[in-house]
Structures are given as C-alpha cells and as structure tokens.
Amino acid sequence: MEKLAILGGTPVRNTPIYYGRQMIDQKDIDSVVEILKSDFLTCGPAIQALEEKIKHIVDSPYAVAVSNGTDALHTAVFGLGLSEGDEVITTPLTFAATANAILYQDGIPVFADVCADTYNISAESIRKKITPQTKGIIAVDYTGQPADYNALHSICEEFNLWLVEDAAHAIGSSYEDKKVGSIADATTFSFHPVKTVTSGEGGAITCRDEPIYERMMLFRTHGITRNMKQMKHPSDDPWYYEQLLLGYNDRLSDIQAALLISQLDKLDLFSSRRREIATQYRQAFQNLNTLTLQTELIMAKTTPHLFVIQLNLENLRATRREIYDALAAENIYCNVHYIPVYYHPYYESLGYTRGQCPTAEYLYERVLSIPLYPMMTDQDVEDVITAIYKVLCYYRK
Ligand SMILES: *Cc1c(COP(=O)(O)O)cnc(C)c1O
C-alpha cells in the first residue's frame, strides 16, 4: 500500500485542486469589455437580454435578474407573500440563505428532514411539520438533482401552499422533461463563481404568474414604478415615479449581465462535462464499501453542481476530518455541504435545537464534496479517483 502524503509519502499530485471553480474564456471577457465601452453599466439593455435568455433556457414566461441568489430567495418569498408568524417548511441541508429568506420577511423557518438516499427534502417529513400557519415550502435541489416535485406539488395543492425551488445548484437540470425553472411557483438561481454559470455575483427568479412577477420587479427596485398603470396618482410628468411598497436595491449590473449571457451560451457544454465527470466518479466508486453515493432519480436529468460522497465511517478507521486532511495532503481539497442550518448560533438563539432532523445531521457528519467543475482535465479526474482510493483503502477496517 502506498504511503499517504499526510504520513510523509508522495502526494498524488503537486498542485492543489479545489471542489469548484469557474471557467472564463475570451468570449466572456469580450462580452464584459463591450459593456464597459457602452452607455449603460447598469439598468441598460443587457438586463432585459439576460432575462429573455433565462426565460428561453428554462422554459419560463417570466424572469427577474437580481444581485445574488440570496436576493433571489428573498424576492421570491416576498413575491409569493408571507406575513409575520407564517411558517415556511424547508431543508436544513442547505446554505443558510435559504432559511434566512424566510426570516427576512418575518416568517418562521420550519425544518423538515431529508431523504436518506437523495438527500433532498422528504415529502413524508414535510407532512408531519404542516400546521395551520404553514404558508409555503422552499425545496433545494441539493447538488443539482431536483427534489421530489410530484410529491411536493400534491402537498402544496392539498394544503394550499406555495412552492419555491432553490435551484442555486440546478440550472440545466430537468424533472420529467420539465426544465428546472418551470416547475415551482418561483425558482431561484445563484450565479456565484462556484455555481454552474457565473456573473461574479448574481441571481435570478423565474415564475409563471404575472402579478407575482410584477411584485418581484417592484421589490427589486425599492418598490418604485415608472409605469402609469401601476401608479396611485398617475402622472405623465417625465421626472415622476412612485414608490408603492418597501423594496430594496437588488439590481444586477449590465457588466455582470453581459458576463452571464456569455456564460449561458456554454451551459450545455458545462452540463455535459459535469455529467461526464460525475459518471466517471460513479463508475470508479460503485464497488467501494467505504463510501455511499447519492441515489439518482430516474425521472430527473441532472446537471451536477456538486459531487458528494458519503463516508461509511463504520468501515473506516478514521474520522471525516482525518479523511479530509489526508485528501488535502494529496492536494485534493474537498468541502462539506452543509452544516445543518439550525446548528448555527444565530438559529440557536432563535430557539432551534439539535436532533430535529436526524437524517440531515447524520449526513452532515459523513459527507464530502469532491472536486467537480468543467475545466477539470481527465488527469485531474483520475487524480481525484486515485487519491480517494489511496486514502480510503489505507483507512479501511
Ligand atoms: C449559493 C447558494 C445560495 C445563495 O446564493 P448567493 O448567490 O451566494 O447569494 C442559496 N442557496 C443555495 C442552496 C446555494 O448553494
């Protein structure tokens, strides 16, 4: 057996590789430079062009571009409506922003557990958490794989709830031939550099209902309208506008929009390379008894944003931290997605306690996100596989 780098052996590779990374080419750069030389750095035509492109790509009648994925969630929750004390059910296995969006609108996040095989929110657990105060559900397409939308839709219909899909991981995925972005009442995207396509910072919401779209458009720009049809005191004075509700400045700039338009041209390319790498990982790891892979839904076609391995700690002589460190010494840097949201001290201060979602907590102890991004070379993929074999075989019981 080869000596692990952490024990003084030679690392699998000499340069570090991280769990995610953006891909920017000359077309992206040219696209941004063109905007820098144009008349509009913000509030210009690139935003509308971007929204048209998103609508087309995800098959949705309405799209709103915003500053980031967190604003997208906040805007979606505002658009669909939430009053103080309303409850919204969501997953703890997500970035804190998903639940924070509920708090921003004075709602109460209620955490339902995840499925042990897909790691997505469990419909069965949701049913147990519904109360007369429940107003909606925010599902997350963890790693890019769509949640169980058939089950979620029937729950929403039965209890008259709205459904937000946090698709920060899932642009390019589909569920039963429906594109992610056309499934829920509102779908939110993030374009942070670790996500599948990027604008540096950026986000968007898609929806199919015009009044909700109008509310979200107002919310993005302070609640201000220049549309006479929406005004309380209509006036055609050229300087006149009205603030109708309390919104924010959640705008994306044209510089960012130009980058994202160019990135979206490569979405199919990125998706197929991501799928290819994920397939190689699955084939390589399927027979290892030291890890378990996320179950793939038959009815979904996923563009994987993350590749998560679940360590079978009972078959290992090492902790997850020791495995993480051993892989890092081989120059393979993993990450962990996610710390259950209610573990955070802020949520503790609101009265949330541990133990409420045992499956999510169990997974949190065992998962590692291994490198996955389209720029990985075949050699990079091979190095990751080699390092995982090297480390897990060394620590196998
Ligand atoms: C990245 C992410 C967000 C937040 O997006 P930002 O653009 O970083 O604000 C929300 N939810 C999930 C699941 C994410 O991965």
The ligand as an SDF file (V2000), in Angstrom:
LIG
                    3D

 15 15  0  0  0  0  0  0  0  0999 V2000
  -25.1740   29.6080   -3.3180 C   0  0  0  0  0  0  0  0  0  0  0  0
  -26.4640   29.2850   -2.6940 C   0  0  0  0  0  0  0  0  0  0  0  0
  -27.3660   30.2740   -2.2590 C   0  0  0  0  0  0  0  0  0  0  0  0
  -27.0200   31.7360   -2.2040 C   0  0  0  0  0  0  0  0  0  0  0  0
  -26.6020   32.2740   -3.4050 O   0  0  0  0  0  0  0  0  0  0  0  0
  -25.6950   33.6050   -3.3980 P   0  0  0  0  0  0  0  0  0  0  0  0
  -25.6520   33.9640   -4.8560 O   0  0  0  0  0  0  0  0  0  0  0  0
  -24.3650   33.2220   -2.8640 O   0  0  0  0  0  0  0  0  0  0  0  0
  -26.3840   34.6220   -2.5750 O   0  0  0  0  0  0  0  0  0  0  0  0
  -28.6000   29.8720   -1.7750 C   0  0  0  0  0  0  0  0  0  0  0  0
  -28.9360   28.5850   -1.6990 N   0  0  0  0  0  0  0  0  0  0  0  0
  -28.0870   27.5970   -2.0740 C   0  0  0  0  0  0  0  0  0  0  0  0
  -28.5410   26.1750   -1.9880 C   0  0  0  0  0  0  0  0  0  0  0  0
  -26.8210   27.9160   -2.5610 C   0  0  0  0  0  0  0  0  0  0  0  0
  -25.9800   26.9380   -2.9110 O   0  0  0  0  0  0  0  0  0  0  0  0
  1  2  1  0
  2  3  1  0
  2 14  2  0
  3  4  1  0
  3 10  2  0
  4  5  1  0
  5  6  1  0
  6  7  2  0
  6  8  1  0
  6  9  1  0
 10 11  1  0
 11 12  2  0
 12 13  1  0
 12 14  1  0
 14 15  1  0
M  END
$$$$
